[in-house]
Amino acid sequence: MQVQTHTDRIIQGSAALSAEVEAAVVHALGRLADHITRVEVHLGDENGDKGGADDKRCVMEARIEGRPPAAVTHHAATVEQTILGAADKLARSIETTIEKMRAF
């Protein structure tokens, strides 16, 4: 499973951030890795320099074999919280998709 991290102009990308994202994705989706080819993570700050509550955004999109991509969005106060929240949402979404595939 390949993990790609993208940031906006406010959130600075770094090797440490990419490692944190990959660790969160692998932790949340590791058991589903056989069904996932790639996960794209987009991090952004919706208010820029103005600040504000829950203004950080994480969009995760997973490419699932034989299915359209699954995408989720999570907003939180910190980048770390958005990553963890989006990873959990994506895991639940993919589990539901896989269960539906097995039902048919």
C-alpha positions as YAML, in Angstrom:
chain: A
units: angstrom
residues:
- id: 1
  name: MET
  ca: [0.00, 0.00, 0.00]
- id: 2
  name: GLN
  ca: [1.48, 3.28, -1.14]
- id: 3
  name: VAL
  ca: [0.81, 6.44, 0.93]
- id: 4
  name: GLN
  ca: [1.16, 9.88, -0.67]
- id: 5
  name: THR
  ca: [0.99, 13.09, 1.39]
- id: 6
  name: HIS
  ca: [0.10, 16.49, -0.04]
- id: 7
  name: THR
  ca: [-0.06, 19.80, 1.86]
- id: 8
  name: ASP
  ca: [-1.32, 23.28, 1.08]
- id: 9
  name: ARG
  ca: [0.73, 26.48, 1.26]
- id: 10
  name: ILE
  ca: [0.04, 26.95, 5.00]
- id: 11
  name: ILE
  ca: [0.87, 23.46, 6.29]
- id: 12
  name: GLN
  ca: [4.49, 22.77, 5.50]
- id: 13
  name: GLY
  ca: [5.26, 19.29, 4.29]
- id: 14
  name: SER
  ca: [8.23, 17.47, 5.77]
- id: 15
  name: ALA
  ca: [9.67, 13.99, 6.06]
- id: 16
  name: ALA
  ca: [8.48, 13.87, 9.69]
- id: 17
  name: LEU
  ca: [4.91, 14.79, 8.67]
- id: 18
  name: SER
  ca: [4.92, 12.19, 5.88]
- id: 19
  name: ALA
  ca: [6.16, 9.56, 8.35]
- id: 20
  name: GLU
  ca: [3.42, 10.51, 10.82]
- id: 21
  name: VAL
  ca: [0.77, 10.27, 8.11]
- id: 22
  name: GLU
  ca: [2.07, 6.92, 6.90]
- id: 23
  name: ALA
  ca: [2.16, 5.53, 10.46]
- id: 24
  name: ALA
  ca: [-1.45, 6.60, 11.09]
- id: 25
  name: VAL
  ca: [-2.64, 5.14, 7.77]
- id: 26
  name: VAL
  ca: [-0.83, 1.84, 8.30]
- id: 27
  name: HIS
  ca: [-2.15, 1.60, 11.86]
- id: 28
  name: ALA
  ca: [-5.76, 2.22, 10.80]
- id: 29
  name: LEU
  ca: [-5.73, 0.37, 7.47]
- id: 30
  name: GLY
  ca: [-3.00, -2.25, 7.90]
- id: 31
  name: ARG
  ca: [-5.42, -5.16, 8.15]
- id: 32
  name: LEU
  ca: [-7.09, -3.99, 4.92]
- id: 33
  name: ALA
  ca: [-3.85, -3.44, 2.98]
- id: 34
  name: ASP
  ca: [-4.50, -6.42, 0.68]
- id: 35
  name: HIS
  ca: [-7.47, -4.55, -0.81]
- id: 36
  name: ILE
  ca: [-5.85, -1.08, -1.08]
- id: 37
  name: THR
  ca: [-3.30, -0.05, -3.70]
- id: 38
  name: ARG
  ca: [-2.78, 3.60, -2.74]
- id: 39
  name: VAL
  ca: [-3.88, 6.18, -0.17]
- id: 40
  name: GLU
  ca: [-3.65, 9.89, -0.97]
- id: 41
  name: VAL
  ca: [-3.71, 12.31, 1.98]
- id: 42
  name: HIS
  ca: [-4.39, 16.02, 1.48]
- id: 43
  name: LEU
  ca: [-3.78, 18.31, 4.46]
- id: 44
  name: GLY
  ca: [-4.94, 21.90, 4.56]
- id: 45
  name: ASP
  ca: [-5.66, 24.86, 6.80]
- id: 46
  name: GLU
  ca: [-8.97, 26.40, 5.78]
- id: 47
  name: ASN
  ca: [-8.51, 29.73, 7.59]
- id: 48
  name: GLY
  ca: [-4.83, 30.24, 6.89]
- id: 49
  name: ASP
  ca: [-3.18, 32.71, 9.23]
- id: 50
  name: LYS
  ca: [-6.51, 33.77, 10.79]
- id: 51
  name: GLY
  ca: [-6.72, 30.68, 12.99]
- id: 52
  name: GLY
  ca: [-9.96, 29.31, 14.37]
- id: 53
  name: ALA
  ca: [-11.40, 26.16, 15.86]
- id: 54
  name: ASP
  ca: [-11.38, 23.00, 13.77]
- id: 55
  name: ASP
  ca: [-9.88, 24.79, 10.78]
- id: 56
  name: LYS
  ca: [-7.44, 22.00, 9.84]
- id: 57
  name: ARG
  ca: [-8.69, 19.61, 7.17]
- id: 58
  name: CYS
  ca: [-7.57, 16.15, 6.12]
- id: 59
  name: VAL
  ca: [-8.97, 14.46, 3.05]
- id: 60
  name: MET
  ca: [-8.00, 10.81, 2.55]
- id: 61
  name: GLU
  ca: [-8.72, 8.90, -0.61]
- id: 62
  name: ALA
  ca: [-8.07, 5.17, -0.90]
- id: 63
  name: ARG
  ca: [-7.81, 3.28, -4.17]
- id: 64
  name: ILE
  ca: [-9.52, -0.07, -3.60]
- id: 65
  name: GLU
  ca: [-8.92, -2.90, -6.06]
- id: 66
  name: GLY
  ca: [-11.90, -3.33, -8.38]
- id: 67
  name: ARG
  ca: [-13.89, -0.48, -6.86]
- id: 68
  name: PRO
  ca: [-14.12, 3.29, -7.21]
- id: 69
  name: PRO
  ca: [-11.95, 5.27, -4.78]
- id: 70
  name: ALA
  ca: [-13.27, 5.86, -1.26]
- id: 71
  name: ALA
  ca: [-12.75, 9.34, 0.19]
- id: 72
  name: VAL
  ca: [-13.38, 10.90, 3.60]
- id: 73
  name: THR
  ca: [-12.84, 14.33, 5.15]
- id: 74
  name: HIS
  ca: [-12.16, 15.20, 8.77]
- id: 75
  name: HIS
  ca: [-11.83, 18.62, 10.42]
- id: 76
  name: ALA
  ca: [-10.10, 19.24, 13.76]
- id: 77
  name: ALA
  ca: [-8.06, 21.77, 15.71]
- id: 78
  name: THR
  ca: [-4.68, 20.17, 14.95]
- id: 79
  name: VAL
  ca: [-3.12, 18.43, 11.98]
- id: 80
  name: GLU
  ca: [-2.50, 15.32, 14.08]
- id: 81
  name: GLN
  ca: [-6.16, 15.10, 15.09]
- id: 82
  name: THR
  ca: [-7.30, 15.47, 11.48]
- id: 83
  name: ILE
  ca: [-4.98, 12.68, 10.35]
- id: 84
  name: LEU
  ca: [-6.14, 10.25, 13.02]
- id: 85
  name: GLY
  ca: [-9.81, 11.13, 12.54]
- id: 86
  name: ALA
  ca: [-9.68, 10.75, 8.78]
- id: 87
  name: ALA
  ca: [-7.78, 7.45, 9.03]
- id: 88
  name: ASP
  ca: [-10.46, 6.03, 11.36]
- id: 89
  name: LYS
  ca: [-13.27, 7.22, 9.08]
- id: 90
  name: LEU
  ca: [-11.53, 5.75, 6.03]
- id: 91
  name: ALA
  ca: [-11.04, 2.39, 7.75]
- id: 92
  name: ARG
  ca: [-14.76, 2.19, 8.58]
- id: 93
  name: SER
  ca: [-15.69, 3.20, 5.03]
- id: 94
  name: ILE
  ca: [-13.44, 0.57, 3.46]
- id: 95
  name: GLU
  ca: [-14.62, -2.13, 5.87]
- id: 96
  name: THR
  ca: [-18.22, -1.39, 4.84]
- id: 97
  name: THR
  ca: [-17.26, -1.53, 1.15]
- id: 98
  name: ILE
  ca: [-15.48, -4.86, 1.58]
- id: 99
  name: GLU
  ca: [-18.41, -6.32, 3.51]
- id: 100
  name: LYS
  ca: [-20.75, -5.31, 0.69]
- id: 101
  name: MET
  ca: [-18.41, -6.87, -1.88]
- id: 102
  name: ARG
  ca: [-18.43, -10.16, 0.06]
- id: 103
  name: ALA
  ca: [-22.24, -10.11, 0.28]
- id: 104
  name: PHE
  ca: [-22.55, -10.29, -3.50]
...
